[in-house]
Structures are given as C-alpha cells and as structure tokens.
Amino acid sequence: MRDFDLTPVRRSTIGFDRLFDLIDDSFRLQGEDNYPPYNIARVGEDHYRISLALAGFKPEEITVTADQNMLTVEGRKGGEW
C-alpha cells in the first residue's frame, strides 16, 4: 500500500485528473497477481488489442466471454467443457 494521500493535491489542481489516475493505478497494481502475462495495446482511437500468453492451450480450448465491463478468458485442456 502507499503511505501518502493525493486527495489534497487533486483539489488544488485542474486538468491533471488523468495523471493522478495513472499514479493511483500504478500503486494498485503492484501487489496483484498478473498471471497469465498480458499486454494491452491501443490500436485506434477507441480500439484496443489484448494479448495473453496462454502456453499449452490450443485456440479451440479457450473461450472468451465479454459481459458489460468484464472480459473472461477460460481454458480447458482436452476440450472438456
């Protein structure tokens, strides 16, 4: 966890919301498990490409489901669903 609060600084600055959000996100992600390794690349104004390292899985053994604000990637070995 972080030892400082950015709230007073946020109140006294205008136009730096995105910067403070990036700082908050960087502290939030430090202790989380980031497995499997992934990469999110911006490929257009509002288009992104997500790459996952799913070693040992064939494309037919993976399902991707998108529900509102949640993307779920599930893999089953041997095709047993």
DSSP file (Angstrom, degrees, kcal/mol; ACC not computed):
  #  RESIDUE AA STRUCTURE BP1 BP2  ACC     N-H-->O    O-->H-N    N-H-->O    O-->H-N    TCO  KAPPA ALPHA  PHI   PSI    X-CA   Y-CA   Z-CA
    1    1 A M              0   0    0      0, 0.0     2,-0.2     0, 0.0    27,-0.0   0.000 360.0 360.0 360.0 161.0    0.0    0.0    0.0
    2    2 A R        -     0   0    0      2,-0.1    25,-0.0     1,-0.1     3,-0.0  -0.558 360.0-145.7 -90.2 158.7    1.0    3.6   -0.4
    3    3 A D  S    S+     0   0    0     -2,-0.2     2,-0.3     2,-0.0    -1,-0.1   0.303  74.1  63.4-105.5   7.0    1.9    5.8    2.5
    4    4 A F        -     0   0    0      2,-0.0     2,-0.5     0, 0.0    -2,-0.1  -0.939  68.4-134.5-135.6 157.2    0.6    9.1    1.1
    5    5 A D        -     0   0    0     -2,-0.3     4,-0.3     1,-0.1    -2,-0.0  -0.939   6.3-166.7-114.3 125.4   -2.8   10.6    0.1
    6    6 A L     >  +     0   0    0     -2,-0.5     4,-2.4     1,-0.2     3,-0.2   0.438  64.4 100.1 -88.1   0.0   -3.1   12.5   -3.1
    7    7 A T  H  > S+     0   0    0      1,-0.2     4,-1.8     2,-0.2    -1,-0.2   0.900  80.1  49.1 -57.5 -47.5   -6.6   14.0   -2.3
    8    8 A P  H  > S+     0   0    0      0, 0.0     4,-1.0     0, 0.0    -1,-0.2   0.885 113.0  48.6 -61.4 -35.7   -5.3   17.4   -1.2
    9    9 A V  H  > S+     0   0    0     -4,-0.3     4,-0.6    -3,-0.2     3,-0.5   0.895 107.4  55.4 -69.6 -39.3   -3.3   17.8   -4.3
   10   10 A R  H >< S+     0   0    0     -4,-2.4     3,-0.8     1,-0.2    -1,-0.2   0.877 105.1  53.5 -59.2 -38.7   -6.2   16.7   -6.5
   11   11 A R  H 3< S+     0   0    0     -4,-1.8    -1,-0.2     1,-0.2    -2,-0.2   0.797 110.1  46.6 -68.2 -28.4   -8.3   19.5   -5.0
   12   12 A S  H 3< S+     0   0    0     -4,-1.0     2,-0.4    -3,-0.5    -1,-0.2   0.435 105.2  67.8 -97.7   1.4   -5.8   22.2   -5.8
   13   13 A T    <<  -     0   0    0     -3,-0.8     2,-0.4    -4,-0.6     3,-0.1  -0.925  61.3-157.8-122.3 148.2   -5.0   21.3   -9.4
   14   14 A I  S    S+     0   0    0     -2,-0.4    -3,-0.0     1,-0.1    -2,-0.0  -0.982  74.4  18.2-123.8 133.8   -7.2   21.4  -12.5
   15   15 A G  S    S+     0   0    0     -2,-0.4     3,-0.2     1,-0.0     4,-0.1   0.487  95.0  94.8  91.8   3.5   -6.6   19.3  -15.6
   16   16 A F     >  +     0   0    0     -6,-0.1     4,-2.1     1,-0.1     5,-0.2   0.115  43.2 113.7-112.1  20.7   -4.3   16.7  -14.1
   17   17 A D  H  > S+     0   0    0      1,-0.2     4,-2.3     2,-0.2     5,-0.2   0.904  77.2  51.6 -58.3 -43.7   -7.0   14.1  -13.3
   18   18 A R  H  > S+     0   0    0      1,-0.2     4,-2.2     2,-0.2    -1,-0.2   0.902 108.6  51.6 -62.2 -41.5   -5.6   11.6  -15.8
   19   19 A L  H  > S+     0   0    0      1,-0.2     4,-2.0     2,-0.2    -1,-0.2   0.924 111.3  46.5 -61.0 -45.7   -2.1   11.9  -14.3
   20   20 A F  H  X S+     0   0    0     -4,-2.1     4,-2.6     1,-0.2    -1,-0.2   0.855 109.7  54.4 -67.9 -33.9   -3.4   11.2  -10.8
   21   21 A D  H  X S+     0   0    0     -4,-2.3     4,-2.6    -5,-0.2    -1,-0.2   0.909 108.2  49.9 -63.7 -41.1   -5.5    8.2  -12.1
   22   22 A L  H  X S+     0   0    0     -4,-2.2     4,-2.1     2,-0.2    -2,-0.2   0.898 110.9  49.1 -64.0 -40.1   -2.3    6.7  -13.6
   23   23 A I  H  X S+     0   0    0     -4,-2.0     4,-1.7     2,-0.2    -2,-0.2   0.936 112.2  48.1 -64.6 -45.7   -0.4    7.2  -10.3
   24   24 A D  H  X S+     0   0    0     -4,-2.6     4,-2.0     1,-0.2    -2,-0.2   0.919 111.8  50.3 -59.7 -44.2   -3.3    5.6   -8.4
   25   25 A D  H  X S+     0   0    0     -4,-2.6     4,-1.9     1,-0.2    -1,-0.2   0.878 106.2  55.1 -63.7 -37.8   -3.4    2.7  -10.8
   26   26 A S  H  X S+     0   0    0     -4,-2.1     4,-0.6     1,-0.2    -1,-0.2   0.880 110.8  44.9 -65.7 -36.0    0.3    2.0  -10.6
   27   27 A F  H >< S+     0   0    0     -4,-1.7     3,-0.5     1,-0.2     4,-0.4   0.862 111.4  53.6 -72.9 -34.6    0.1    1.7   -6.8
   28   28 A R  H 3< S+     0   0    0     -4,-2.0     3,-0.4     1,-0.2    -2,-0.2   0.835 108.5  49.3 -68.6 -33.0   -2.9   -0.5   -7.0
   29   29 A L  H >< S+     0   0    0     -4,-1.9     3,-0.8     1,-0.2    -1,-0.2   0.596  87.1  86.1 -84.8 -11.4   -1.3   -3.0   -9.5
   30   30 A Q  T << S+     0   0    0     -4,-0.6    -1,-0.2    -3,-0.5    -2,-0.1   0.866  96.4  34.9 -62.7 -39.3    1.9   -3.5   -7.6
   31   31 A G  T 3  S+     0   0    0     -4,-0.4    -1,-0.2    -3,-0.4    -2,-0.1   0.441  95.7 105.7 -96.6   1.1    0.8   -6.3   -5.3
   32   32 A E  S <  S-     0   0    0     -3,-0.8     2,-0.6    -4,-0.2    -3,-0.0  -0.431  76.1-110.4 -84.9 155.9   -1.6   -8.1   -7.6
   33   33 A D        -     0   0    0     -2,-0.1     2,-0.2     1,-0.1    -1,-0.1  -0.745  28.0-169.1 -81.9 120.6   -1.1  -11.4   -9.3
   34   34 A N        +     0   0    0     -2,-0.6     4,-0.2    -5,-0.0    -1,-0.1  -0.373  25.0 168.6-109.7  52.5   -0.7  -10.7  -13.0
   35   35 A Y        +     0   0    0     -2,-0.2    -2,-0.1     2,-0.1     3,-0.0  -0.947  55.3  38.5-112.8 134.0   -0.8  -14.3  -14.3
   36   36 A P  S    S-     0   0    0      0, 0.0    18,-0.1     0, 0.0    -1,-0.0   0.560 100.8-114.6 -77.6 159.3   -1.1  -15.1  -17.2
   37   37 A P        +     0   0    0      0, 0.0    16,-2.4     0, 0.0     2,-0.3  -0.321  45.1 176.5 -59.6 141.2    1.1  -12.4  -18.6
   38   38 A Y  E     -A   52   0A   0     14,-0.2     2,-0.3    -4,-0.2    14,-0.2  -0.939  23.3-153.4-144.4 164.9   -0.8  -10.0  -20.9
   39   39 A N  E     -A   51   0A   0     12,-2.1    12,-2.9    -2,-0.3     2,-0.5  -0.994   4.8-157.3-142.1 135.8   -0.4   -6.9  -22.9
   40   40 A I  E     -A   50   0A   0     -2,-0.3     2,-0.4    10,-0.2    10,-0.2  -0.970  16.8-174.9-115.1 119.3   -3.0   -4.2  -23.8
   41   41 A A  E     -A   49   0A   0      8,-2.9     8,-3.0    -2,-0.5     2,-0.6  -0.942  24.0-131.5-118.7 134.7   -2.1   -2.2  -26.9
   42   42 A R  E     +A   48   0A   0     -2,-0.4     6,-0.3     6,-0.2     3,-0.1  -0.744  28.8 171.3 -83.3 121.8   -4.1    0.8  -28.3
   43   43 A V        +     0   0    0      4,-2.2     2,-0.3    -2,-0.6     5,-0.2   0.395  62.7   1.2-113.3  -0.6   -4.6    0.2  -32.0
   44   44 A G  S    S-     0   0    0      3,-1.3     3,-0.4     1,-0.1    -1,-0.1  -0.950  93.9 -69.9-167.4-178.0   -7.1    3.1  -32.7
   45   45 A E  S    S+     0   0    0     -2,-0.3    -1,-0.1     1,-0.2    -3,-0.0   0.900 131.3   0.8 -54.3 -45.1   -8.9    6.0  -31.2
   46   46 A D  S    S+     0   0    0     -3,-0.1     2,-0.4     2,-0.0    -1,-0.2  -0.046 113.0 100.4-136.4  33.7  -11.1    3.7  -29.2
   47   47 A H        -     0   0    0     -3,-0.4    -4,-2.2     2,-0.0    -3,-1.3  -0.971  44.7-176.4-123.7 137.4   -9.9    0.2  -30.1
   48   48 A Y  E     -A   42   0A   0     -2,-0.4     2,-0.5    -6,-0.3    -6,-0.2  -0.939  16.5-146.1-131.2 151.9   -7.5   -2.0  -28.1
   49   49 A R  E     -A   41   0A   0     -8,-3.0    -8,-2.9    -2,-0.3     2,-0.5  -0.983  11.8-158.4-119.2 127.5   -5.9   -5.3  -28.6
   50   50 A I  E     -A   40   0A   0     -2,-0.5     2,-0.5   -10,-0.2   -10,-0.2  -0.919   6.6-167.1-107.2 125.0   -5.3   -7.7  -25.7
   51   51 A S  E     -A   39   0A   0    -12,-2.9   -12,-2.1    -2,-0.5     2,-0.4  -0.950   3.7-168.6-113.6 129.4   -2.6  -10.3  -26.0
   52   52 A L  E     -A   38   0A   0     -2,-0.5     2,-1.0   -14,-0.2   -14,-0.2  -0.922  22.3-135.6-116.4 142.0   -2.4  -13.2  -23.5
   53   53 A A        +     0   0    0    -16,-2.4     2,-0.7    -2,-0.4    -2,-0.0  -0.808  33.4 167.9 -94.2  95.5    0.4  -15.7  -23.0
   54   54 A L    >   -     0   0    0     -2,-1.0     3,-1.6     3,-0.1    -1,-0.1  -0.613  16.2-167.7-111.0  69.5   -1.6  -18.9  -22.7
   55   55 A A  T 3   +     0   0    0     -2,-0.7     3,-0.1     1,-0.2    -2,-0.0  -0.313  68.2  20.7 -62.1 135.2    1.1  -21.5  -23.0
   56   56 A G  T 3  S+     0   0    0      1,-0.3     2,-0.4    -2,-0.0    -1,-0.2   0.392  97.9 109.5  91.1  -2.9    0.0  -25.1  -23.6
   57   57 A F    <   -     0   0    0     -3,-1.6    -1,-0.3    20,-0.1    -3,-0.1  -0.880  58.0-142.4-110.0 139.1   -3.5  -24.2  -24.8
   58   58 A K    >   -     0   0    0     -2,-0.4     3,-1.9    -3,-0.1     4,-0.2  -0.624  32.0-109.6 -87.2 154.9   -4.8  -24.7  -28.3
   59   59 A P  G >  S+     0   0    0      0, 0.0     3,-1.2     0, 0.0    -1,-0.1   0.839 119.2  56.5 -55.2 -34.0   -7.2  -22.0  -29.7
   60   60 A E  G 3  S+     0   0    0      1,-0.2    -3,-0.0     3,-0.0     0, 0.0   0.613 100.0  60.2 -75.6  -9.9  -10.1  -24.4  -29.6
   61   61 A E  G <  S+     0   0    0     -3,-1.9    15,-2.5    14,-0.1     2,-0.4   0.362  95.4  77.7 -93.9   4.2   -9.5  -25.0  -25.8
   62   62 A I  E <   -B   75   0B   0     -3,-1.2     2,-0.4    -4,-0.2    13,-0.2  -0.937  57.4-168.6-120.0 135.9  -10.1  -21.3  -25.0
   63   63 A T  E     -B   74   0B   0     11,-3.0    11,-2.8    -2,-0.4     2,-0.5  -0.970   5.5-159.4-120.7 141.1  -13.3  -19.4  -24.6
   64   64 A V  E     -B   73   0B   0     -2,-0.4     2,-0.4     9,-0.2     9,-0.2  -0.981  10.1-175.1-120.6 126.5  -13.6  -15.6  -24.4
   65   65 A T  E     -B   72   0B   0      7,-2.9     7,-3.2    -2,-0.5     2,-0.5  -0.981   9.0-161.7-125.1 131.5  -16.7  -14.0  -22.9
   66   66 A A  E     +B   71   0B   0     -2,-0.4     2,-0.4     5,-0.2     5,-0.2  -0.962  13.4 172.0-115.3 119.3  -17.4  -10.3  -22.7
   67   67 A D  E >   -B   70   0B   0      3,-2.8     3,-2.7    -2,-0.5     2,-0.1  -0.973  60.4 -65.8-127.0 114.2  -20.1   -9.1  -20.3
   68   68 A Q  T 3  S-     0   0    0     -2,-0.4     0, 0.0     1,-0.3     0, 0.0  -0.214 122.7  -7.2  44.9-106.9  -20.5   -5.3  -19.8
   69   69 A N  T 3  S+     0   0    0     -2,-0.1     2,-0.4    -3,-0.1    -1,-0.3   0.090 120.4  87.3-104.1  22.5  -17.3   -4.3  -18.1
   70   70 A M  E <   -B   67   0B   0     -3,-2.7    -3,-2.8     2,-0.0     2,-0.5  -0.983  52.6-166.4-129.7 126.9  -15.8   -7.8  -17.6
   71   71 A L  E     -B   66   0B   0     -2,-0.4     2,-0.5    -5,-0.2    -5,-0.2  -0.958  12.7-166.6-110.0 123.7  -13.7   -9.9  -20.0
   72   72 A T  E     -B   65   0B   0     -7,-3.2    -7,-2.9    -2,-0.5     2,-0.5  -0.941   7.5-170.6-115.7 128.1  -13.4  -13.5  -19.0
   73   73 A V  E     -B   64   0B   0     -2,-0.5     2,-0.4    -9,-0.2    -9,-0.2  -0.977  11.2-178.6-116.9 123.9  -10.9  -15.9  -20.6
   74   74 A E  E     -B   63   0B   0    -11,-2.8   -11,-3.0    -2,-0.5     2,-0.4  -0.975   7.7-167.2-127.8 135.8  -11.3  -19.6  -19.8
   75   75 A G  E     -B   62   0B   0     -2,-0.4     2,-0.4   -13,-0.2   -13,-0.2  -0.972   3.7-174.6-124.3 137.6   -9.2  -22.5  -20.9
   76   76 A R    >   -     0   0    0    -15,-2.5     3,-1.2    -2,-0.4     2,-0.2  -0.989  23.0-131.0-131.5 123.2   -9.9  -26.2  -20.6
   77   77 A K  G >  S+     0   0    0     -2,-0.4     3,-0.9     1,-0.2   -20,-0.1  -0.462  89.4  17.9 -72.0 141.0   -7.4  -28.9  -21.5
   78   78 A G  G 3  S-     0   0    0      1,-0.2    -1,-0.2    -2,-0.2     3,-0.1   0.500 117.7 -86.1  79.7   4.2   -8.6  -31.7  -23.7
   79   79 A G  G <  S+     0   0    0     -3,-1.2     2,-0.9     1,-0.2    -1,-0.2   0.672  78.5 152.4  72.8  16.8  -11.7  -29.8  -24.9
   80   80 A E    <         0   0    0     -3,-0.9    -1,-0.2     1,-0.2    -3,-0.0  -0.725 360.0 360.0 -85.4 107.4  -13.9  -30.9  -21.9
   81   81 A W              0   0    0     -2,-0.9    -1,-0.2    -3,-0.1    -2,-0.0   0.370 360.0 360.0-104.5 360.0  -16.5  -28.2  -21.4
